[in-house]
Amino acid sequence: MITGPKYKIARRLGAPIFEKTQTQKYALHLERKGKKRGFSKPKSEYGLQLIEKQKARFTYGLGERQFSNYVKEALDKKTDNAPQTIFQFLELRLDNVIYRLGFSPTRSGARQIASHGHMKVNGRKVDTPSRRLVIGDKIEITDRSLKKPLFENLDERTKNVTVPSWIKYDAVKKIASIQGMPQLVKTDNMFDLNTVIEFYSR
């Protein structure tokens, strides 16, 4: 999905939602820009809701239709905690799990890994980045792909990655498994899914 100039989008949304904007250098740049511009005009309720929706959508690199379908599916389930359900839909995507494991430093890179068929789920090669994983699923790199330059020095690249508790990863065998459900913690995210739901419930 083409998202346009990432620095400009992050600045407009007021949050470092892309990996390349999550650096100290960019934070200082953003701070200088803010001082030059002074106070910005207060946004309307709709404007605030739109920003939160865009933050969540761009964080996971999804198109509007795909993201809105996740929200609609969660609302149709009529659960007590729709934000939690949406979060699980997003986190349990195959491309996101690849990113969480540190196989790619970016979600866009993880999406390419998945779409090019470098991964297996439960022993079968897959090429669908949006595939939703469930508890018990096993994820691993295909034998053929493991020998490619794309995965060179994988142990070195992943040694400082903090894998979420809902993913179990065997670094020796390079096999991951889904052992729980992702839990939404507001302070861990740069977007508010309650506000996102308000946007789609207008």
C-alpha positions as CSV (number, residue, x, y, z in Angstrom):
1,M,0.0,0.0,0.0
2,I,1.4,3.4,-1.0
3,T,1.2,5.8,2.0
4,G,3.0,8.8,0.6
5,P,6.0,10.6,2.3
6,K,6.2,8.9,5.7
7,Y,7.8,11.8,7.5
8,K,5.1,14.1,6.3
9,I,2.3,11.7,7.3
10,A,3.8,11.2,10.8
11,R,4.2,14.9,11.3
12,R,0.6,15.5,10.2
13,L,-0.7,12.8,12.6
14,G,1.6,14.0,15.4
15,A,3.0,10.5,16.1
16,P,6.0,8.5,14.9
17,I,3.9,5.7,13.5
18,F,6.5,4.4,11.0
19,E,9.7,2.6,12.0
20,K,11.8,5.2,10.2
21,T,10.3,8.0,12.3
22,Q,11.0,6.2,15.6
23,T,14.4,7.7,16.1
24,Q,15.9,10.3,18.3
25,K,16.9,12.4,15.3
26,Y,13.4,12.5,14.0
27,A,12.0,13.3,17.5
28,L,14.3,16.4,17.7
29,H,13.3,17.4,14.2
30,L,9.6,17.2,15.2
31,E,10.3,19.2,18.3
32,R,12.0,22.0,16.3
33,K,9.1,22.0,13.8
34,G,6.6,22.3,16.6
35,K,8.4,25.3,18.2
36,K,8.5,27.1,14.8
37,R,4.8,26.6,14.2
38,G,3.6,27.5,17.6
39,F,0.2,26.4,18.8
40,S,-2.0,24.6,16.3
41,K,-5.7,25.2,15.8
42,P,-7.8,22.9,18.0
43,K,-9.3,20.0,16.0
44,S,-13.0,19.1,15.9
45,E,-14.2,15.8,17.4
46,Y,-14.4,14.4,13.9
47,G,-10.9,15.6,13.2
48,L,-9.5,13.9,16.3
49,Q,-11.3,10.6,15.5
50,L,-9.9,10.7,11.9
51,I,-6.4,11.2,13.2
52,E,-6.7,8.2,15.6
53,K,-8.1,6.0,12.8
54,Q,-5.2,7.0,10.5
55,K,-2.6,6.4,13.2
56,A,-3.9,2.8,13.6
57,R,-4.3,2.2,9.9
58,F,-0.8,3.5,9.0
59,T,0.8,1.7,11.9
60,Y,-0.2,-1.6,10.4
61,G,0.1,-0.5,6.8
62,L,-3.4,-1.3,5.9
63,G,-5.7,0.2,3.2
64,E,-9.0,1.8,4.3
65,R,-11.2,-1.0,3.1
66,Q,-9.2,-3.7,4.9
67,F,-9.0,-1.7,8.1
68,S,-12.6,-0.8,8.1
69,N,-13.5,-4.4,7.6
70,Y,-11.7,-5.4,10.7
71,V,-13.6,-2.8,12.7
72,K,-16.9,-3.9,11.2
73,E,-16.2,-7.5,11.9
74,A,-15.3,-6.7,15.5
75,L,-18.5,-4.6,16.0
76,D,-20.6,-7.4,14.4
77,K,-19.4,-9.8,17.0
78,K,-21.0,-7.6,19.7
79,T,-18.3,-8.4,22.2
80,D,-17.9,-6.5,25.5
81,N,-14.6,-5.2,24.3
82,A,-14.5,-4.3,20.6
83,P,-11.2,-2.5,20.8
84,Q,-9.6,-5.6,22.2
85,T,-11.0,-7.7,19.3
86,I,-9.8,-5.2,16.7
87,F,-6.3,-5.3,18.3
88,Q,-6.2,-9.0,18.1
89,F,-7.3,-9.0,14.5
90,L,-4.4,-6.6,13.7
91,E,-1.7,-8.3,15.9
92,L,-2.5,-11.9,14.7
93,R,-1.9,-11.1,11.0
94,L,1.0,-13.2,9.7
95,D,3.0,-10.2,8.5
96,N,2.7,-8.6,12.0
97,V,3.9,-11.8,13.7
98,I,6.9,-11.9,11.4
99,Y,7.6,-8.3,12.4
100,R,7.2,-9.1,16.1
101,L,9.7,-11.9,15.8
102,G,12.2,-9.5,14.4
103,F,12.6,-11.3,11.0
104,S,12.1,-7.9,9.5
105,P,12.7,-4.4,11.0
106,T,9.5,-3.1,9.4
107,R,6.0,-4.3,8.9
108,S,6.2,-3.5,5.1
109,G,9.3,-5.7,5.0
110,A,7.5,-8.4,6.9
111,R,4.6,-8.2,4.4
112,Q,7.0,-8.8,1.6
113,I,8.5,-11.8,3.4
114,A,5.0,-13.3,3.7
115,S,3.8,-12.5,0.2
116,H,6.9,-14.0,-1.4
117,G,6.2,-17.3,0.2
118,H,9.2,-17.4,2.6
119,M,7.1,-18.7,5.6
120,K,5.3,-21.9,6.6
121,V,2.3,-22.1,8.9
122,N,1.8,-25.5,10.4
123,G,4.2,-27.0,7.9
124,R,2.6,-25.6,4.8
125,K,4.0,-22.8,2.7
126,V,1.8,-19.6,2.7
127,D,1.9,-16.4,0.8
128,T,-0.9,-14.4,2.4
129,P,0.3,-11.5,4.7
130,S,-3.2,-11.0,6.1
131,R,-3.6,-14.6,7.2
132,R,-5.0,-14.5,10.7
133,L,-3.2,-16.9,13.0
134,V,-4.8,-18.7,15.9
135,I,-3.6,-20.3,19.2
136,G,-1.5,-23.4,18.4
137,D,-0.4,-22.2,14.9
138,K,3.3,-22.8,14.2
139,I,5.3,-20.4,12.1
140,E,8.7,-21.0,10.5
141,I,10.8,-20.0,7.6
142,T,10.8,-22.4,4.7
143,D,14.0,-24.5,4.4
144,R,14.8,-23.1,1.0
145,S,14.3,-19.5,2.1
146,L,16.4,-20.0,5.3
147,K,19.5,-20.3,3.1
148,K,18.9,-17.0,1.3
149,P,20.7,-13.7,2.0
150,L,17.4,-12.3,3.3
151,F,17.8,-14.3,6.5
152,E,21.6,-14.1,6.9
153,N,22.7,-13.3,10.5
154,L,19.1,-13.8,11.7
155,D,20.3,-14.8,15.2
156,E,22.3,-11.6,15.5
157,R,19.5,-9.5,14.2
158,T,16.9,-11.0,16.6
159,K,18.9,-11.4,19.7
160,N,17.8,-8.0,21.2
161,V,14.2,-8.4,20.0
162,T,11.6,-8.6,22.7
163,V,9.0,-11.1,21.5
164,P,5.5,-10.6,22.9
165,S,4.5,-13.1,25.6
166,W,1.7,-14.5,23.4
167,I,4.3,-15.7,20.9
168,K,6.7,-18.6,21.9
169,Y,9.9,-18.6,19.9
170,D,12.5,-21.3,19.7
171,A,15.6,-19.4,18.5
172,V,17.5,-22.6,17.9
173,K,14.9,-24.3,15.7
174,K,13.6,-20.9,14.5
175,I,10.0,-22.0,15.1
176,A,7.4,-19.7,16.6
177,S,4.0,-20.7,17.9
178,I,1.0,-18.7,19.0
179,Q,0.4,-19.5,22.7
180,G,-2.0,-16.8,23.7
181,M,-4.0,-13.8,22.6
182,P,-2.6,-10.3,22.3
183,Q,-3.8,-8.0,25.1
184,L,-4.5,-4.4,24.3
185,V,-2.7,-2.0,26.6
186,K,-3.5,1.6,25.8
187,T,-0.1,2.9,27.0
188,D,1.7,0.6,24.6
189,N,0.1,2.1,21.5
190,M,0.1,5.4,19.7
191,F,-3.6,5.2,18.8
192,D,-6.9,4.9,20.7
193,L,-9.1,2.2,19.3
194,N,-12.1,3.5,21.3
195,T,-11.9,6.7,19.3
196,V,-11.5,4.7,16.1
197,I,-14.7,2.9,16.8
198,E,-16.4,6.3,17.4
199,F,-15.2,7.4,13.9
200,Y,-16.9,4.3,12.3
201,S,-20.0,4.6,14.4
202,R,-20.9,8.1,13.3
